[in-house]
Amino acid sequence: MFYVSDAVLKHYREALPRGVQLENAWEQALLSYSSNNPEKSAEFKRVITGELPENWKDGLPTFPANEKGLATRSASGKVINALAGILPELVGGSADLSGSNSTVIEKTVGFQKDSYQGRMINYGVREHAMGAINNGLNQHGGLISFAATFFVFSDYLRPALRLSALSDTGSIWVFSHDSFMVGEDGPTHQPIEHLSSLRAMPNLVTLRPADANETAFAWKIAIERRHAPTLLALTRQAVPTFDRKKFAGAEGTEKGAYVMADLGPGPVRLVLMATGSEVELIVKAAELLADEGVGVRVISMPSWELFEAQPEAYQKEVMMPEVKARLAVEAATSLGWHKWVGPEGKMITLDRFGASAPNDFLFKEFGFTVENVLQKSRELLAK
């Protein structure tokens, strides 16, 4: 039998009137504020209800074609600051890595216990606490909050990340340094299995954009997903910003995968697919194969989850399952790629821990080169 003491009952009887009084006082204060500050009041109501400003998407930056390109973490930083000017409810912080993650919101200060106007939260090296606070801010409402660190350190906040997926919380997770291409820091800082393990998490959308414009659309997706979490896996190194007059527009990111281009004469004989920084490799290989007279389809696949949510007809239209010569390239474990390449396809992936060495050496050592993509492609075409 559950027993409640008289003292507890007395406490709640006394608290109830006080609660009603406080609520009435709050409503009166809100009415007064609305009368004196109609524009600010409307903005307050908008953010509290979770509505986004009309035409807010028009403020997302677009990036011109650039062969030297931009790291997707750097592109993300530019998007964050563009959004910060449009969405006053956007706040965020990093686990002592805001410069490396490119997550600094400019023209603001750090949030402090005696200074609440700051939009940046300096969490320090406290990944799990950061993740829990990120969830709390998004659950509360009125704010859109992101948390950032290196991708490999997602291990330290995984319980909080999992809770965001379990509780339908629109937390945004920004993870940079997304592959073994971190370089000399070695295997302890090189995520290999993280992408596949987080793809396996229900209700979480992972996005590994291939260039700056895919990164902008990844942020659009994250901002709009207010009832489920979104993860952005971003590069340390620069990647080309693709010429969208030559290749399909980056809005295909919203469908999870899309055809960047069909290159070469005649029917498609080979399907090349990749995510993130490896899209550059398959584009360059496809252009060389096309010059040799091979019909090649190039697919950028930033989000498996979003692609799997598309109608079957769209999936078949993009993937061309009738073409058996299929190659996937991703600087992470092969787990899960078998579904997309089929029993006759090949993968260039990494089913081992990385190594401590300069990036250029690691690219060649682990086979992430245009030459290796060409070799594997020709082996498939020779079958």
N, C-alpha and C positions, 0 to 999 in steps of 0.2 A: 504494500500500500504506500502511495506517495503522500508525504506529509509536508505541509507548508505551515511554517510558524506564524503566530499572530504578528510578530514584528515585521515579517516579510509582507504579509497582507496589508499592514498599516502603511508600509513604505509605498506600495503600489497605489493604494487609495489616495495617498497624499500627492503622489507624483502625477496622477492622471489629470487633475485640474491644472497643474502647472504646465503639463504638456499642451493642453487645450489653449491655455493662455498664450504660451509661446507661439503656437501655430497661428493664432489670431493676430498676434503682434507682427509675425512675419508677413502675413497676408496684407496687413495694413501698410507695412513698410514698403512692400512690393508695389502696391497700388500708388503710394505716394511717389516712389521712384519712377514708376511708369509715366505718371503725369508730368513730372519735371524733366525727365530724360527719355523721351519716346524712342529715339533712335537706339540708344544704348540698351533700353529695355527690350526692344525687339531683337537686338543681337543676343542679349542674355537668354531670352526665350528660345531663340533658334538653337543655340549651342546646348541648352539644357534638354531640349527635345531630340537632339541628335540630327537635326536637319542640316544639310550642307547648303552653302550659299548658291543662289542661282548662277549658272554659268561659271562656277568655280573652276571647272576643267579647262576653261580658256586660258587660265594662268599657268598651266603646266608648260615648262619650257620644251622647245624642240631644238635639236642639235644638228648643225650642218655636217655633211659628209666630211670625214677627216681620216686619212689613211693612218696617220700616227695615232689618232684617237685619244681616248680618255679612259681611265680606269672606271669601272662601273661604280665603285665606292665614291669617286670624285663626282661623277654624274649625279649620283644619289644626293650628295651634299648640295649641289646646285638646285635639285628638285625640292629638297627640304626647305631651303631658304625661299624659293619661289612660293611654296605652299604656306610658309609661315606668314607671308604678307597677305595671304588670302584668308587663312584659317587661324584666327586668334586663339582657337582652342587647341592648336597643335603644340604639344610639349614633348620633351624627351630628354634622354640622357644616356651616358655610356659608362661602362665599368672601367674608368680611368683610361679610355682609349678614344676619346672623342675626336682628337686630331687624326689618328690612324683610321678611324671609321668614317671620317668626313661627316660627322653628325653635329657639328657646331651650328646652332642657330645664331646667326649674326644679329647685331643690334639688340641684344638682350643681355641679361646678366644671369648669374647662377641663382637658383632658388635657395633661399636661406630661411632659417627658423624665425628670423626677425625681419625678413624682407621677402614678401610673397610675389612680387611682380615678375620675378625671373621665370623664363620658360625652359631653361636648361637645368637639369638635375645632375649634379656631380656626385655620382654614386660611389666612386672609389672602387677598389677591387672587391666588390661584393655582388657577384653575379646573381646568386640565388635571391638575395634581398632585393636587388634591382628588379628581377623578374616578378617577384611577388608584388612590389609597389606598382610596377607597370600594369599588372592585372587589376589591382585595386583602383588605379586612376581610371582605367577604361570601364570597369564595372560601375563606378560611381556615376558616370555620365557627365556631360558638360565639357569633357576633355577627350582629345584623341592623343594617346601617348605611345611613344616608341621607346624601345630599349635596345642598346647596341653593345656589341663586343666582337672579338674574333670568332669565326665560325667554330673553331675547334673548342672554344670555351662555352659553347652551347651546352656541353655536358654538365657544366656547373649550375646551370639554371633549368635543366631539363624538367624537374618536377613542376616548376612554375609554368614553363612552356606547355607541358602536358595538361596542366590544370586549365590554361586558357582555352585549349581545344575541348576539354571535357565540359567546361562551363559556358561554352558559346560566347566567349569574351573576345572583343575585337582588338586584341593587343597586336601591335606591330613589332616584329623582331627583325633587327637589322644586323646582319652578320657579314663582316668583311673578311678578306684573306681566305677565300673560299676553297682553296685547293692546295696540293703539294707545291704549287708554284710560289709559295711563300719564300722558299729558298733556304738560306743558311740557318734559319731557326730550327730546321730539322723536323723529324716526325712528331715531336711533342706539340708542334704548332701547325701541323699539316692535316687538315680534315680529310679523311679518306672514306670512312664509313658513315659519316654524319648525314650526308644528303639522302642516302637510301633509307637510313633509319628514321629520319624525320618525314620522308615521303610516306612511310608506313603508318604514321600517326593519323588517326581519323580526325576529320574536321579541320585539319591544318592545310593551308595552301602554301606550297613552297614555290618560289620564283627565282630562277637563276638567269638573269637577263644577259643577252649577248652583246649589247652595246648601250650607248647612252639613251637612245630613244626607247628601247625596250625597258630601260630602267625607269623612265618617266611613266610609262604605262604600268609598270609594276607598282609604283607608288599610287597611281590612280586606283588600281585594284585594291590595294591595302586600305586606302582611305574610305572606300565605299563598303568594305567588309566590316560593318560595325557589330556584327553578331557572330563573328568567327575570326580566329587569328590568321595572320599572314606573315610569312617569313621571306626576307630578301637575302639571298646569298650573292655577295658582290666581290669583284676581283680586286686584288691588290695592284696588279699590273695593268698597264694601258692596253686597251683593245680598240680596233678600228671602229669608227662610227660609220656604219654602212650608208652608201648612197641610196636613199629610198626612192630615187627616180629610176634606178637600175634594178633595185630589189623591192619586194613587196613592203608596204607600210608596216610600221611597228605596232599598229593597232591589233595585229594578229596575236600579240601577246595576251590579249584578253581572252582568247580562246585556248590558250595553253600551248598550242603548236600551230604552225602555219607554213605554207610553202613560200620560201623566200624567192625562189626562182626555179624554173626549168631551163636548163642550159643545154646547148648542143643541138645538133640536127636530129630529126626523126623522133621516134617514140622513146620514152624514158626506159632505160635499161638498168639503171642503178639509182638507188635511193640512199642519200647521205643524210644523217640526222645528228644533231649535237645540241648542247646547251652552253650558255655562258661563253667563256673565252675560247672554247674549242670550235665555235661556229666559224671563226676566222679560218681555221684549218680546212674545214670541209668546203668553204667557199673557194678558197684558193685552189684546192685539189679539183673541185668541180670545173673551174674555169680552164684548167689545164686539160682535163679529160674532154671537155667540150671542144677544145681546139683540135683534139685528136679524132673528133667525130662521134663521141659517145654522148647519148642523151642521158642527162643527170638531173635528178630532182634534189634540191637543197631544202632541208626542213630545219627550222629553228624551233626548239621545243622547251621553252622556258619553264613551263609548269605542267607536269604530268596530271596533277589533280584537275586542273581546269580543262585540260584536253579530254580526260576521261569523262567529264561532265557534259561534253558536247554530244549532239545526236550521232548515232552510229554512221549515218550517211556522211556527215562531215568528216568523221574520223577516217572512213574509207577513202574519201575524196583526197585527203591530205596524204595518207600513208601508202596508198596504192598497194594493197596487200598482194595483188597479182604479180608484182615485181619481186622476185625472190632474192635478187642481189641487193643486200641491204647492209649498211655499215653505220654503227653508232659510235660516237666519239665523246667521251666525257672524262675529265680528270678526277675520277672517283671510282668506287667499286662498281663492278658490273651488275650487281644485284638489281633485278627488275628490268634490265634492258632486253632480256630474252623475249619478253612479251612483244616488243616493238620490232626487233630484227628478225624474229621467226627462226625456225630450225635450221635454215640454210644461210643465215646472216652471220656477220662477224662484229666484233666490238674492239675498240681500242680504249681500254679502261685501266684501272690500277687496283688489283686485288692483293695488295701488300701495303705495308707502311712506306712512307716516303723516305727521303734521305736528306742529309745536310750538304748542300752544294748550291752554287749559283743557278739561277733560273734556267739560263740557256743550256747548261749542262744537263739539268734534270729533264728538260723537254726532250733532248735527244736520247738520254739514258732510258727513259720510260716509253719512248716511241710516239711522243706527241709532236710529230712533225708532218709537214705536207708530204714529204717523201714516203713516210710510212702509211699515210692515208692513201696515197696513190698505189703503193704496193698491195695493200689489203683490197683495194677496189679492183685492181686488175686480177687478183686471185679470184675474186667473186665473179667477175665477168668471164673468166676462163672456164668456169664450171660448165 
